[in-house]
Amino acid sequence: MQNPETATSFFNIALLRAFITRTWKSRFVRSVAVVASGTAGAQAITMAFSPVITRLYGPEAFGLLGVFMAMVQVLVPAAALTYPIAIVLPKDDRDAMGLARLAAYIALVLSFLVAAVILIGGESLMGRLGAREISGFALLLPLAMLFAAFAQIAKQWLIRKKQFHITARAEVAQALVTNTAKAGIGWFYPLAFVLILLSTAGKAIHAGLLALGIKGSWKAAARDDQEKESAPSLWALAKMHYDFPLYRAPQVLINAISQNLPTMMLAAFFGPASAGFYAICRRVMGLPSNLISRSVGEVFYPRITEAAHRGENLTRLILKATLYLAAVGFVPFAVVVAFGPWLFGLVFGAEWTVAGEYARWLAVMMFFFFINKPSVAAVPVLGLQRGLLIYELFSTGSKLIAIYIGAVLLKNDQLTIVIFSIFGAVAYIFLIAWIIILSKFHRKRLVS
């Protein structure tokens, strides 16, 4: 006679297998896995090279790179006025292609304007921003801005077409080339300029690889377009999606400032080394976000757009994706909170132990940043661009207060990070709760 415990064990194993099989058959899960695999490959390459690169260049070089990249990330949202994000939304490929062209033209014009401003008064401007050390590299800013904008456009087209395998391969190739170059050249010239130049080149490589990837689907869409009536003009498309430059672009710009302001403030008040500690923290803390959270967000955006068109329950979708991310992200972030200084000293070298102290507090904030991607992806679908801008103003204002208290009043770099992280965590919790609540009203409007 069969043992009841054995029978129960077999039953549980069968249930587990059925669950895994059913989960893997989900198109959403498979798409996330494809995106995550590319991100995982890129991050694995970056982490494999990091112990070598951090020892070659040191905190000060990374601090100057951090200041440069902070300025790039502030400029990128303005590069195409966030029109690339709108490429996923239209039902018709003609409108999506028009939005891609519109975004490319805007990016070209604005990059030339930024270059002109730098040529006329770049050194004075860098001085006022507390970034005089990178004034010699300032003309790389509009180039990095332009390449990042082109990469955004190509990537959003690929997301629209659900060609996630192409974006995955591009990330891996770009990470391999740039990190190999940083390590190789760093043996001979371990200078901040090398890091900055190669980071700019990396954005160009990424944009080029994605552009090659869209050729097939773009040509197919263009052929179909020739068989249809004339497409809307670029001006008509710009007006149709006016909420992106009016609300989303300022929101993303303000968010970029709030994310990157600590790098510049730490450099200004405590020197390049403190900025370098923060920069490496952001890179490491961004690993789980780039690996899983961003992957979920990229796949979730077209999924929730389709769900809205079909009248599905958006609240359930957002909650399910958020809870999934919370379950996945809890352990890695908890490990950093518990063992941050020891881990950073072990992996990057003893001089990076202070970065581990930063990291254990940043991990608290970054956990909620990690799980908010479904909520942010739902914003254009729910028509909450204006509300997100208002939220971002208050969120960034609170983070500015946190930095002022820590850097100006307390004059302590670690306390600056502690207060900044607590304020940031509260802001992200509020954002998630707000989106989930308003998604319920969206459902009620559809039903009524």
BAGU-97175 format. One line per field, with one value per residue (C-alpha): residue in one letter; x, y, z; residue number from 0. Coordinates in steps of 0.5 Angstrom, whole numbers. Layout:
! BAGU-97175
aa: (a  ...)
x: (X  ...)
y: (Y  ...)
z: (Z  ...)
i: (NUM  ...)
! end
This chain:
! BAGU-97175
aa: (m  q  n  p  e  t  a  t  s  f  f  n  i  a  l  l  r  a  f  i  t  r  t  w  k  s  r  f  v  r  s  v  a  v  v  a  s  g  t  a  g  a  q  a  i  t  m  a  f  s  p  v  i  t  r  l  y  g  p  e  a  f  g  l  l  g  v  f  m  a  m  v  q  v  l  v  p  a  a  a  l  t  y  p  i  a  i  v  l  p  k  d  d  r  d  a  m  g  l  a  r  l  a  a  y  i  a  l  v  l  s  f  l  v  a  a  v  i  l  i  g  g  e  s  l  m  g  r  l  g  a  r  e  i  s  g  f  a  l  l  l  p  l  a  m  l  f  a  a  f  a  q  i  a  k  q  w  l  i  r  k  k  q  f  h  i  t  a  r  a  e  v  a  q  a  l  v  t  n  t  a  k  a  g  i  g  w  f  y  p  l  a  f  v  l  i  l  l  s  t  a  g  k  a  i  h  a  g  l  l  a  l  g  i  k  g  s  w  k  a  a  a  r  d  d  q  e  k  e  s  a  p  s  l  w  a  l  a  k  m  h  y  d  f  p  l  y  r  a  p  q  v  l  i  n  a  i  s  q  n  l  p  t  m  m  l  a  a  f  f  g  p  a  s  a  g  f  y  a  i  c  r  r  v  m  g  l  p  s  n  l  i  s  r  s  v  g  e  v  f  y  p  r  i  t  e  a  a  h  r  g  e  n  l  t  r  l  i  l  k  a  t  l  y  l  a  a  v  g  f  v  p  f  a  v  v  v  a  f  g  p  w  l  f  g  l  v  f  g  a  e  w  t  v  a  g  e  y  a  r  w  l  a  v  m  m  f  f  f  f  i  n  k  p  s  v  a  a  v  p  v  l  g  l  q  r  g  l  l  i  y  e  l  f  s  t  g  s  k  l  i  a  i  y  i  g  a  v  l  l  k  n  d  q  l  t  i  v  i  f  s  i  f  g  a  v  a  y  i  f  l  i  a  w  i  i  i  l  s  k  f  h  r  k  r  l  v  s)
x: (0  3  5  0  6  9  3  2  10  8  2  6  11  6  3  9  11  4  5  12  9  3  8  13  7  5  8  9  13  17  18  21  25  28  29  32  37  40  40  43  49  50  50  54  60  60  60  66  70  68  74  79  76  75  82  85  81  80  74  76  76  69  67  68  65  59  58  59  54  49  49  48  42  39  40  37  30  30  33  27  22  20  16  20  15  9  11  8  1  -2  -6  -3  4  4  3  8  13  11  13  20  21  19  23  29  28  27  33  38  36  36  43  46  43  46  53  52  51  57  61  59  59  61  67  63  57  60  63  56  54  60  63  69  73  69  69  74  70  63  62  62  55  51  54  52  45  44  46  42  36  37  37  31  27  30  28  21  20  23  18  12  14  16  22  26  31  34  34  37  43  45  46  50  55  55  57  62  66  66  68  73  76  76  80  85  86  86  92  96  92  87  84  77  77  78  72  68  70  68  62  60  62  58  52  54  55  48  44  48  46  39  38  41  36  30  31  27  21  21  22  16  11  14  11  4  4  5  -2  -6  -8  -4  -1  -2  3  8  5  -1  2  6  -1  -4  1  2  2  9  13  8  8  12  18  19  17  23  27  26  26  33  35  33  36  43  43  47  53  54  52  57  62  61  61  65  70  70  72  65  61  65  63  55  56  59  53  48  51  51  44  41  43  37  33  36  36  29  25  26  25  18  17  19  14  9  8  5  2  -2  -4  -7  -11  -13  -16  -19  -22  -19  -18  -12  -11  -10  -5  -1  -2  0  7  8  8  12  17  17  18  24  27  27  33  38  36  36  43  46  43  46  53  54  61  64  61  64  70  71  69  72  78  78  78  71  68  65  61  58  56  52  49  46  42  41  38  32  30  32  28  21  24  25  18  15  16  9  6  10  9  1  2  1  -5  -9  -8  -4  2  0  -1  6  9  6  8  15  15  14  18  24  23  23  30  33  31  34  40  40  40  45  50  49  47  50  56  56  56  53  48  46  45  41  36  36  34  29  25  26  23  17  16  16  11  6  7  5  -1  -3  -3  -6  -12  -13  -13  -19  -23  -21  -24  -30  -31  -30  -36  -40)
y: (0  7  11  18  22  20  20  28  29  26  31  37  36  35  41  45  42  44  51  52  49  54  60  59  58  65  70  75  71  69  76  78  72  74  82  80  75  80  85  79  78  85  86  80  83  89  86  81  87  92  89  90  97  100  98  101  108  109  113  120  118  115  121  125  120  120  128  127  121  125  131  126  123  130  132  126  127  133  130  128  131  124  123  116  113  115  110  104  107  108  102  104  103  109  114  110  111  118  119  116  121  127  124  124  131  134  130  133  140  140  137  142  147  144  144  151  153  149  153  160  159  152  153  159  154  148  153  155  148  146  141  145  139  136  143  140  134  138  137  130  132  133  127  123  126  125  117  116  119  115  109  110  111  105  101  103  101  94  94  96  90  85  84  83  79  84  89  84  82  89  90  84  87  94  92  87  92  98  94  91  98  101  95  95  102  103  99  104  111  110  117  120  122  115  113  119  118  110  111  116  111  106  110  110  103  101  106  103  96  98  101  95  91  95  95  89  91  98  96  92  97  102  97  96  104  105  101  105  112  118  118  124  130  130  136  133  127  132  135  129  127  133  131  128  134  138  133  127  131  135  130  125  131  133  125  125  131  128  122  125  131  127  126  133  135  130  132  140  139  133  132  127  121  121  122  116  112  114  113  106  105  107  102  96  98  99  91  88  94  93  86  85  91  94  88  87  95  94  88  91  97  94  89  94  98  92  91  98  97  91  93  89  90  94  94  87  87  93  89  82  85  90  84  79  84  85  78  77  84  83  78  82  88  85  82  89  92  87  86  92  95  88  86  92  92  85  86  93  93  96  103  102  100  107  106  100  104  108  102  99  106  107  99  101  107  103  97  101  104  97  95  101  100  97  103  108  104  105  112  114  109  111  119  121  125  131  128  125  131  134  128  129  136  134  128  132  138  133  130  137  138  132  133  140  138  133  137  144  143  137  137  129  125  119  122  126  119  116  122  122  115  115  121  117  111  115  118  111  108  114  113  106  107  113  109  103  107  111  105  103  109  108  101  104  109  103  99  105)
z: (0  -2  4  4  5  -1  -5  -2  -4  -11  -12  -10  -15  -20  -18  -18  -25  -28  -25  -28  -35  -35  -33  -38  -43  -42  -47  -42  -38  -44  -47  -40  -40  -47  -45  -38  -41  -45  -39  -35  -40  -41  -33  -32  -37  -33  -27  -29  -31  -25  -20  -26  -28  -21  -19  -25  -25  -18  -14  -17  -24  -23  -20  -26  -30  -25  -26  -34  -34  -29  -34  -40  -36  -35  -42  -45  -43  -47  -53  -57  -52  -50  -56  -57  -51  -55  -61  -58  -57  -64  -67  -74  -76  -80  -74  -70  -76  -76  -69  -70  -75  -71  -65  -69  -72  -65  -63  -68  -67  -60  -60  -65  -60  -54  -58  -60  -52  -50  -56  -54  -46  -44  -39  -35  -35  -33  -27  -25  -25  -20  -26  -28  -28  -34  -38  -43  -45  -45  -53  -52  -48  -54  -58  -52  -52  -59  -59  -53  -57  -63  -59  -55  -62  -64  -58  -57  -64  -63  -56  -61  -65  -59  -62  -55  -58  -62  -56  -52  -57  -57  -50  -49  -55  -53  -46  -48  -53  -48  -42  -46  -48  -41  -39  -44  -45  -37  -37  -40  -39  -33  -34  -33  -40  -43  -38  -41  -48  -48  -45  -50  -56  -52  -53  -61  -61  -58  -62  -68  -66  -65  -72  -75  -72  -74  -81  -83  -79  -81  -89  -88  -84  -90  -95  -92  -91  -99  -100  -95  -95  -93  -86  -81  -82  -77  -74  -73  -70  -65  -63  -62  -57  -54  -47  -48  -49  -44  -38  -39  -42  -36  -31  -34  -34  -26  -25  -28  -24  -17  -19  -21  -17  -11  -16  -17  -10  -7  -12  -10  -3  -1  -7  -13  -9  -5  -12  -15  -9  -10  -18  -17  -12  -17  -22  -17  -14  -21  -23  -21  -23  -30  -30  -28  -27  -33  -37  -34  -35  -43  -44  -39  -43  -49  -45  -41  -48  -51  -44  -44  -52  -50  -43  -39  -31  -31  -23  -23  -28  -24  -18  -20  -24  -17  -13  -17  -17  -10  -9  -13  -11  -3  -2  -6  -3  4  3  1  7  11  8  4  6  7  0  -4  0  -3  -10  -12  -7  0  -2  -4  3  4  -2  1  7  2  -1  5  5  -2  -3  1  -4  -10  -8  -8  -15  -17  -16  -19  -26  -28  -25  -29  -35  -34  -33  -41  -42  -36  -38  -32  -35  -32  -25  -26  -27  -21  -17  -19  -17  -10  -10  -13  -8  -2  -5  -5  2  4  0  3  10  10  5  8  15  17  13  13  6  9  13  6  3  9  9  1  1  6  3  -4  -1  1  -5  -9  -4  -5  -13  -13  -9  -13  -19  -17  -14  -20  -24  -21  -23  -30  -30  -27  -33  -38  -35  -34)
i: (0  1  2  3  4  5  6  7  8  9  10  11  12  13  14  15  16  17  18  19  20  21  22  23  24  25  26  27  28  29  30  31  32  33  34  35  36  37  38  39  40  41  42  43  44  45  46  47  48  49  50  51  52  53  54  55  56  57  58  59  60  61  62  63  64  65  66  67  68  69  70  71  72  73  74  75  76  77  78  79  80  81  82  83  84  85  86  87  88  89  90  91  92  93  94  95  96  97  98  99  100  101  102  103  104  105  106  107  108  109  110  111  112  113  114  115  116  117  118  119  120  121  122  123  124  125  126  127  128  129  130  131  132  133  134  135  136  137  138  139  140  141  142  143  144  145  146  147  148  149  150  151  152  153  154  155  156  157  158  159  160  161  162  163  164  165  166  167  168  169  170  171  172  173  174  175  176  177  178  179  180  181  182  183  184  185  186  187  188  189  190  191  192  193  194  195  196  197  198  199  200  201  202  203  204  205  206  207  208  209  210  211  212  213  214  215  216  217  218  219  220  221  222  223  224  225  226  227  228  229  230  231  232  233  234  235  236  237  238  239  240  241  242  243  244  245  246  247  248  249  250  251  252  253  254  255  256  257  258  259  260  261  262  263  264  265  266  267  268  269  270  271  272  273  274  275  276  277  278  279  280  281  282  283  284  285  286  287  288  289  290  291  292  293  294  295  296  297  298  299  300  301  302  303  304  305  306  307  308  309  310  311  312  313  314  315  316  317  318  319  320  321  322  323  324  325  326  327  328  329  330  331  332  333  334  335  336  337  338  339  340  341  342  343  344  345  346  347  348  349  350  351  352  353  354  355  356  357  358  359  360  361  362  363  364  365  366  367  368  369  370  371  372  373  374  375  376  377  378  379  380  381  382  383  384  385  386  387  388  389  390  391  392  393  394  395  396  397  398  399  400  401  402  403  404  405  406  407  408  409  410  411  412  413  414  415  416  417  418  419  420  421  422  423  424  425  426  427  428  429  430  431  432  433  434  435  436  437  438  439  440  441  442  443  444  445  446  447)
! end
